[in-house]
Amino acid sequence: MPENPSDSSPTVLITLAGRDRPGITSLVFATLADHGVELLDLEQILIRGRLVLGALVTAPQDKAALRTQLSEAASELSMSLEFEPGPVSQPSLPVGRSYVTVLGSPLRAQAMAAISSRISETGANIERIDRIASYPLTAIQLDVCGVSTERLRTLLAPEAAKHDIDIAVQGASLMRRAMKLIVMDVDSTLVQGEVIEMLAAYAGKESEVAQVTEAAMRGELDFASSLRERVAHLEGLDESVFDSVYADLQLTPGARTTIRVLKRLGYRFAMVSGGFTQITNRLAKELGVDYELANELEVVDGKLTGRVCGSIVDRAAKAQALRDFAAQAGISEMATIAIGDGANDLDMLNAAGLGIAFNAKPIVQQAADTAVNFPYFDAVLYLLGITREEIEADDAAFGVTTPAPPLQA
């Protein structure tokens, strides 16, 4: 310990590190209490059974005595101790704060090295690192200050592509903790696959419809005209096909968990789909979704006519729906999150406070605030800073059983 305990600094910074065990914190505070110091700042981090405790206190009259007593306590606990002069004044609030969420499966040390290197090059500082989840993917959150969110997002995007991971950069503000409205696309986002292709399969036209859908989602075709072209292939199908398709629907893994957990926190949910009300109405009811908007397939005498009723829900309509639903919920548009995968979701993603491209086409990933390329919808929870442990504890409190994590190699 090279620092001189007789230093004239009015504060002392005390740091203990070592294996965690009961009684460490109480022993440290009891020692500090003996010397009548005031607590100015405190932080404690536990990592895999290893504890780091840092305390900034006012300097006691007898620094040497405090240092000696803490050294004896640290030795008794088999911990290391640093005892050094603290800052003279309170630090100013750091400029440019961001949350950087890194998602990987697996998440390799090489990727984290590249990310930390890019951050360091800007002169910014990583103030805190937390593990958000360890399965079904690894999620790590870094609290970064000293650089703008926009610059950080630009610098880190190439690393995400290079290391096959996802990186979300969000500005740190109270808005992240606000009650939100989450607006979701349905096909290939909330559910796996495209409903219109599932319908077309019953008409023997799946291949033809899939080709047009793919081009439309890439933004190569006008959505409204492409939808009419695809719907025309459904002419003559019996309306019982809706029951068959709904029975075959597969939700994206993590979708139920995300809605269940956030609904308990007071969040609202909306589905805005270029699909069809004959499916989305049932889905909204099953999941407890608050608002929905979709197209309606025309049915006459129990048969599909191959036409759509009324105006088509295109990219402009999706963005307007987000605004309308936010107004109905009494929620600021900046407190909305939009999730989608296709070009027809672009306006909606841009209108939201946070736009998430979910397993999206390249044109959508480039335009959205952040992209998730892993097939787990509950990654949205990690972007909000909600940990896997918190999810499981909340579910357990409500009697919901979650599967055990896989054994670690």
N, C-alpha and C positions, 0 to 999 in steps of 0.2 A: 504494500500500500504506500506508494510514493508520496501521496498528498500529505501535507502538514496539517494536523487537526487544529493547530492554533491559527490557521488562516483567518483573515479578517472578514471573509465573506459572510453576509448576514443569513445565508441559508446553507443547508447541507443536503447533498444528494446521497441517499443510501440505497444500495442495490445488493440484494441477496439472490443467489442462484444455486440450485441443487435439486436433489430428488425430493419430491413432495411427500409430506407426511402430516398427520394431524398436529395442530398446535403451533405451526410456524408463525402464522400471522398474529395470533394472540400473544405469543412470546415477544415478537418485535414491537407490537404496540404497547405492551406492558413495560418494556424497556424504555421506549420513547416517553411514556407517561411519567416514569420516574424522574425524567429530566425536564418536564414541563414545557416541551416544545409544542409549536402549533403545526398542524398538518396543512401543507399548501397544495400538494399534488400527490396522487397515488395511482399506481397501475400494477396489476398482477396478471400474469399470463401463465397458463398451465399447458404444456405441450408433452403429450405422451408420458405423463408422470414426472416431468421435469418442471420445476417452478422457477419463475423469475419475478421477484417482487421489488418494485422501485418506489421510494418515498422521498419527496422533497419536503423538508421541515425547516422551521426557523432554527438558527444556530443557538444551542444552549450556552449557558455561561461557561461550562466546562466541557469543551468538545472532546478533550482527551479521555475524560471519564466515560462519555457516551460511546466513543469509539472502542474503548477497551471492553465495555460491557457487551456491545454488539458483537465484537470479535469472539468473546467467550461463548455467546449464544450461537453464533455461526459455527464455531468449532464443535459445540455440543451436537448440532444438527447435521454436521458433515456438509456444510454449505460454504460457498465462497462469498466474501463480502467486499464490496467497494464502498469507500467512505471518502467523499470528495466535496470540495466547495461547490455550492449550487449557484445558479444564475443570480445576479444582483437584482434584476427586474423581471416582471412577468413577460414572457415572450409574446410578441404580437401575433394576431391571428394569421395563419399562413394563407397566402394568396393562391387561388386556383386549387380547389379540392375536388377530387374525383374518386369514385369507387371503380376499381378495375376487377371484374369477375372473370376468372379463367376457368374454362370447362375443358376437360380432356378425358379420354378413355382409350388408352392410358394417358396420364399427364406425366411427361418425362422431365427430368432435371434439366435437360438441354433446353426445353421450351421455357422453363422458368428463368434460366440463365439469360436467354435472349431477351425476355421481357424486362427483367431487372436491368439489363445493360442499356436497353433503349430508354428506359425511364431515367437512369443515371446520366445518360448523355444530355438530357435536357436541363440538368441541374436540379431536377425535382427530387423529392425525398419520399421513400416508402415509410410511412409512420406506423403501419400495423398490417399484419398478415393473419388471416383467419381461414381455417378450413370450414367450408360451408357443408360439403357433402363428400362422402367417400364412395358411395354407390347410388344409383347404377352407373354414375360417372363421378369423377373427382371434380369438385368445385372449390376454388380458392379465391378469396376476396382480398385485394390489396387496397389500403387507404393511402392515396397519393396526394401530395400537396406540392405547390410550386410551379405548376404548369397548367395551361388551359386544357379543359376537357377536349376541345376540338383538336388541338395539336396532339394530345396524347392518343386520341382515337386514330388519327392519321398515321402516327408513327407505329402503332401496335398492330394495325390491320395486316401489314405484310407478314408479320411474325405468325399470326393466326393461320394464314394460308400455308406458310412454309412448314409449320410444325403440326399441321392437321389438328388444330385445336380451335376453340371459339373464345373470343375475347370481347367482353362487353364493357364499355367505358361510359359511366354515367356521372353527371355533375352531382356533387354532394349538396343536398339541400333538404329542408323539411318536407318538400313535396314527396320525397321517397317514402316517407312514413305516413303520408295522407291516405285516407280511404280512397280507393280508386275504382274506376269502371274499366273492366277488361273486355275489349271487343275482339271477338275471334272469328276468323274465317272458319269454314267447316270442312270442306273437302281437302284432303291431304294436309290438314292442320289439326283440327279437333278430332276428325276421324281419318282412318287410313283409306287411301284410295279416293276415287271420284264417283260420286253417286250416279252421275249421268252415264258413266261407262258401265256401271253395274246394271242400270236399267236397260242400256243398249244391248247388254249381253243376252237378255231375255228376248230381244228382237233379232238376234243374230248379227248385230251391227257394231259390236264392241270395238273391233279394230278400226273401222272407219271413224267412229266417234273419238277414240283415243288419240288418233293423229291430229284431229282438229283441236282437241282439248290441249294437247301439248303445245301446239303452236300459239294458241290463245294465251296460255299461261306464261309463255316466253315473251309475250307482247308483240308477236308478229301479225296477229289478226285482231280486228275490232271485236271486242268481247260480245257485244249485242248481236251482231250479225253471225258470229261464229256459234253463239248459243242457239239462235233460231235454226241454223243449219243442222246442228246436232239433235235438237229436239224433234226435228222433222222425221228423224229415223225411228222415233218412238211411236209413230202413228199406228193405231190398231191394238196396242197392248192393253190387256185387261187391267183395270185399276187395282186388282188384287196383287199386282206386281209390287206395289208399294210395301205391302206386308212382307213379301219375300225379301225385298232389298233391305228393309229395316232389320229383319231378323239376321241378315248377313253382315250388318255393319260392325266394324271393329273400331273401338275408340283408340286413339293414340295412347300408348303407355304413359301413365302419369296424369292423364286428363282429369279423371275422377278425383284423384288426390288433390290436384291444384284447385279445382272448383270447391271441393269439400272444405279444405283448409281455409281458403280465402273468404268463403262465405261466412265462416265462423268469425272472421275478423271484420265483417261488415262490408266487404267488397261487393260490387254489383257485376253481373256478367251479361254480355250481349253476344248474340250470334248474328253475323251479317254475311249472307251467303249468296253466291251466284247460283246456288242449287235450288231446291224446291221445298215449298212449305209442307207438302205431303210427307216429307221426311223430317224437316227441321222442327215442325210443331211438336212432334212426338219426342224428338231429342231434347228440346228445350224443357219440356215437362219432366222428362226422366231425370235430367241433370239439375233441375232447379235454376235454369237460366232466366234472368229477369226480362230481357228484351230480345226480340229477334226480327229479322227482315230477310226475306228470300223471295224468289220467283214462285209463281204458281202455274203448274201445268194444267192446261185445259182438259177437262174430262166431260164427255157427253155420252149419256146412256151407258155408263160404266166402262167406256173405252177412252184411251188417250187419243187426242186429235192430232198430236204432233205440233201443237201451238202453245204459246205462253200467254197467259191472261195478263192484260195491263202492261205497264212499263217494265222494262228489264232492270234488275239490280246490277248496274255496271260499276266501274271504279269510282265515278263521281257520286253515285247514289250511296256507295259504301261509306265514303267520307262524310256525306251529309247525315247518314244514319248515326255515325259516331257522335257528331255534334248534337243531333236531336236527342239521342239517348242520354248524353251527358247533361243536357239541359233538363230533361225529365227527372234525372236522378239528383239534380242539384249539385253536380260535381264539375269542377273546372276542367276545361279541355286539356289543360296541362297535367291533370291528374288522371288521364286516360292512358291505357296501354292497348295498342293494337297488335294483333298477331296474324300473320298471313304468309302465303307462299307464292302467290302468282302476281302477274302484272296488274290484274284488276284490283289488287289490294294496295297498290302503291299510294294512291291519294289518301286512303285511310291510314296507312302507316305514317305518312307525312303529317297528317292532321293531328295525330296523337301526341301526347307528351313523350311517350316512348314507343317507337315502332320496332317490332321484333320480326325479322324475317326467319320463318321457321322452316328448315329444310327447303329453302326457297330457290327459285331460279336465279341465275347470276345477276340479271338486271334488278331483281328485288333486293338481293343481298347488298349490292353496291349502293342502293338508295336508302336503305333502312338505317336506323340508329345502331342496331346491333343484329347479329345473326346467330342462330342456334342451329347447328348442323347435326346434332345428335337426336335420335328419335325418341326423346323423352320430354313430354310436355311439362313435367314438373321442374324442368330447368328454369322455368319462369319464376318459381319460388326462390331459387338460388339468386337470380338477378335482383330480387327484392331484399336479399340479405337474410332470408329465412333458412335456417340450417336444417339438415336432415334430422338431427336429434330433436329439434323443436317440433318438426312435423310429426315424428313418431310419438313424442310425449303428448302432443295435443290429441292425436288419434286415440292413444291409450286412455286419455281422460274421458273420451266419449265412447269407449268400448269398441273402437275399431282396431282390428288386428292387422298389422303390417307384416309382410314376409321378412324373415331374417336375412341379413346381408350375407353375400357369399363369403366363404372362407378365403382369407388372404393367403396368397402364395408365399 
